[in-house]
Amino acid sequence: MINGQEMNMALGLPIYLDGFLDGVPRRCVPYQLSDFYELSSYLQFINSDFDENFKSEESIKALYEIFSRSFCLEDNVDDVLKNVDASNFSDLIGDVKTINGVCDQIGDSESSFNSDEGIDWGTSVSAVMVYSGCSIEDILKMTFPQFNRCLNEIGKRINWEYKVGTLDLVEHPDEHISDGDHPLSPEKSRKNKKGMTMKDIQGFQ
């Protein structure tokens, strides 16, 4: 379970997860974009039913690799897995997905690269490079949630600059722009937040 670690999430730092059978919280290290394809490949073999993951070699390997990559910086992966069973697996794998910006259904997280609803990866990466000054190397070190937030803020800034630049041309300027349009506005609209879904991940292949 993720409790009050928004700053760590924003900075791409490890997140402490509890819910293990031995009651000991463990650090979950988020994947960087350079390794995101690896995560997406394994997630396709993970079943929400814990026992189902031991019925094929692909699922066993995927489970082992995800838990090893996420937790093994502190613990041996076998020590982690022996503290996971059917009672806590769904919550733990769900937390790992959340930390990495992946959700099972559209609407659960931050942004989407679904080709039916969002811009493609090439445009996204180019936008972040042009508007933030980040290099490809910088972007590869980002977590997926960091990249999404950067892209979202760029969109807000472009929208703000466009509206400010057209104030003299509109009939009712006060109706054209609001405090919520400002790039640093604290307003948040959860209903518009989305996440990279399993459909998006399958499109990586």
C-alpha positions, -999 to 999 in steps of 0.1 A, spaced: 0 0 0 13 35 -9 9 60 19 16 97 15 47 95 -7 38 121 -33 72 138 -32 90 105 -38 66 97 -67 73 132 -82 111 127 -79 111 92 -92 125 79 -59 117 44 -45 84 41 -27 79 21 5 52 -5 2 37 -24 30 13 -53 29 39 -81 29 32 -112 51 61 -105 75 48 -69 80 81 -54 68 78 -25 43 100 -27 13 112 -2 -12 98 -5 -47 121 11 -73 103 25 -103 113 16 -138 130 43 -159 118 48 -195 150 32 -207 137 -1 -191 100 4 -196 97 -19 -225 111 -47 -202 83 -40 -177 56 -39 -204 67 -72 -218 65 -89 -184 32 -74 -174 15 -91 -203 21 -125 -187 10 -115 -152 -24 -127 -140 -43 -111 -112 -49 -146 -98 -17 -153 -79 -18 -191 -84 -23 -187 -122 11 -172 -124 28 -205 -116 11 -225 -144 34 -214 -173 71 -207 -176 64 -173 -191 43 -162 -161 68 -175 -136 97 -157 -153 76 -125 -156 66 -126 -119 102 -133 -108 117 -105 -130 92 -78 -120 96 -85 -83 134 -89 -86 138 -56 -105 114 -37 -82 126 -50 -48 159 -68 -51 180 -37 -44 174 -44 -7 161 -80 -6 168 -112 -23 138 -118 -46 131 -152 -29 127 -134 4 102 -110 -12 82 -137 -29 79 -159 2 61 -130 18 35 -127 -11 6 -150 -15 -30 -149 -29 -41 -126 -1 -18 -97 -9 -6 -103 -44 -33 -83 -62 -27 -52 -40 11 -54 -43 12 -58 -81 -14 -30 -83 10 -8 -64 39 -17 -86 18 -7 -116 7 25 -100 43 35 -92 52 29 -128 22 48 -143 3 17 -155 -33 10 -149 -57 -18 -159 -85 5 -170 -85 39 -186 -93 66 -160 -72 52 -131 -40 72 -134 -23 101 -151 -21 101 -189 -25 79 -219 -7 71 -251 -36 52 -265 -35 59 -302 -72 66 -302 -70 93 -275 -35 107 -272 -4 118 -291 21 93 -302 55 86 -286 75 105 -312 55 137 -308 56 133 -270 93 129 -268 99 157 -292 76 180 -273 95 173 -240 129 179 -257 118 211 -273 99 227 -245 120 215 -215 155 213 -229 158 177 -218 181 155 -239 172 119 -249 195 108 -221 175 129 -196 142 115 -208 155 79 -206 162 84 -169 127 96 -162 100 74 -148 68 71 -169 48 92 -144 75 119 -145 75 120 -183 37 122 -182 36 151 -158 63 170 -178 42 165 -209 10 176 -192 27 208 -178 40 216 -213 5 213 -226 -8 237 -199 20 262 -207 13 262 -244 -25 266 -237 -17 295 -212 6 313 -236 -19 309 -265 -48 323 -244 -27 352 -231 -15 360 -266 -50 363 -279 -66 383 -251 -68 415 -273 -86 396 -300 -115 381 -279 -147 399 -271 -149 389 -234 -113 383 -221 -125 374 -186 -144 344 -201 -115 334 -223 -91 326 -195 -94 314 -159 -71 309 -129 -72 271 -137 -55 277 -170 -23 290 -153 6 265 -155 10 266 -117 -26 264 -109 -33 239 -80 -65 229 -95 -67 192 -105 -93 173 -124 -91 136 -115 -119 127 -139 -95 136 -168 -66 116 -155 -57 84 -173 -30 58 -173 -11 37 -197 -34 7 -200 -27 -29 -208 -40 -22 -243 -13 5 -248 14 -19 -234 3 -46 -259 9 -21 -286 46 -20 -278 51 -54 -293 
